[in-house]
Amino acid sequence: MLAPVTSTVLYESGEGVATLTLNRPDRLNTIVPELLDDLGAALEQAWGEPEVRAIRLRGAGRAFCAGYDIGWGAAVMEAEGESGVWDPIADYSFMSRYVEAYMRLWRSPKPVIAQVHGFCVGGGTDLALCSDLIVCAEDCRIGYPPARVWGSPTTAMWIYRLGLERAKRLLLTGDALDGRRAVEWGLASEAAPAGDVDAAALALARRVALLPANQLHMMKLLVNQAYEQMGLNVTQVIGTLLDGAARHTPEGTDFSRRAMQDVGRAVADRDGPFGDYGQERR
């Protein structure tokens, strides 16, 4: 039975798996502070249940997560702008809290399987890419459109999960992968038809949960340590600083101003020339 632990995340558990469901479907599960706080509380609940050995993360409604709530983000920038001064270190401290929230998935002692459908874009990709495994719908869209304006991937996981060529291919265009290409490129474990992705992700989570909890923790530590030795933490510092800079370029502040007036129009102007993220040319 699905039960709310918090207002924006639902929680259920059974057969060794805890399922956490992002629950802002009317806003495509976009990220606001409350959602990440609630996600943290749900993770702690899963960590505290001895019978839970794996965690499944999914989104309610039409999307996994469509990134940060642009209206909220633009309002934050507007309030910040009232002082007339941008403090990059204050910005870094503010955004670092979000990086830490995503990295709770990376550091979770219990493996996390992200179940991706619909849009998984912007900050939503941080939730998926900081998880351990990804199972996605064949027709999903995973990408980082803020690379075009108004952002830099703070967790920098594209680099570590895809390598140089493919990370640049996505971040120099803001293009998205569908589920089949995500598997082909090694970003996801498997893709399934949209109607079957829930069962596929749950099956994988249950398979992972067959191992003892201590063994799972050790295997995850082993793999994660190899990536952390490559400089993950330092790259994330740079990514977070660049994210603040990207939001305060002339183009970034203009995007924020236009988003405050009409979010849909601002996004359409950004993505329309590329014909993606719902702005397909007709």
Secondary structure, 3 states (H helix, E strand, C coil): CCEECCCCEEEEEECCEEEEEECCHHHCCCECHHHHHHHHHHHHHHHHCCCCCEEEEEECCCCCECCECHHHHHHHHHHHHCCCCCCHHHHHHHHHHHHHHHHHHHHCCCCEEEEECCEEECHHHHHHHCCCEEEEECCCEEECHHHCCCCCCCCCHHHHHHCHHHHHHHHCCCCEECHHHHHHCCCCCEEECHHHHHHHHHHHHHHHCCCCHHHHHHHHHHHHHHHHCCCHHHHHHHHHHHHHHHHCCHHHHHHHHHHHHCHHHHHHHHHHHHCCCCCCCC
